[in-house]
């Protein structure tokens, strides 16, 4: 599998893990220092985000991929923009579907890619 294919697969694995509440998988694919910047500008640390998925403060029902673009690979770092229709209930709000765009950053450590940072917006 090429680096590009691995990065795309990692993006898809994360979306599936969010929906399935697969905390183990999320822990495996996110670096310990990973941060998620939400649409509101709130910056959330990895363990806080995973905890909120586990206790369903952030409940993801589905994530349907629309597009993956702007893949850039530079040595042991990479980025992409993924666009998915995400159906979720966030922090006690109602169930909504958002056109969610994620700018994702990746690092390669010991020949394996990991997600290092994420920035959410809409498209």
Secondary structure as the mmCIF struct_conf table of DSSP 4:
data_model
#
loop_
_struct_conf.conf_type_id
_struct_conf.id
_struct_conf.beg_label_comp_id
_struct_conf.beg_label_asym_id
_struct_conf.beg_label_seq_id
_struct_conf.end_label_comp_id
_struct_conf.end_label_asym_id
_struct_conf.end_label_seq_id
HELX_RH_AL_P HELX_RH_AL_P1 UNK A 3 UNK A 20
TURN_TY1_P TURN_TY1_P1 UNK A 21 UNK A 21
HELX_RH_AL_P HELX_RH_AL_P2 UNK A 23 UNK A 29
STRN STRN1 UNK A 30 UNK A 37
TURN_TY1_P TURN_TY1_P2 UNK A 39 UNK A 40
BEND BEND1 UNK A 41 UNK A 41
STRN STRN2 UNK A 43 UNK A 45
HELX_RH_AL_P HELX_RH_AL_P3 UNK A 46 UNK A 54
TURN_TY1_P TURN_TY1_P3 UNK A 55 UNK A 56
BEND BEND2 UNK A 57 UNK A 57
STRN STRN3 UNK A 58 UNK A 74
TURN_TY1_P TURN_TY1_P4 UNK A 75 UNK A 76
STRN STRN4 UNK A 77 UNK A 90
TURN_TY1_P TURN_TY1_P5 UNK A 91 UNK A 92
HELX_LH_PP_P HELX_LH_PP_P1 UNK A 93 UNK A 94
STRN STRN5 UNK A 95 UNK A 109
TURN_TY1_P TURN_TY1_P6 UNK A 110 UNK A 111
STRN STRN6 UNK A 112 UNK A 122
#
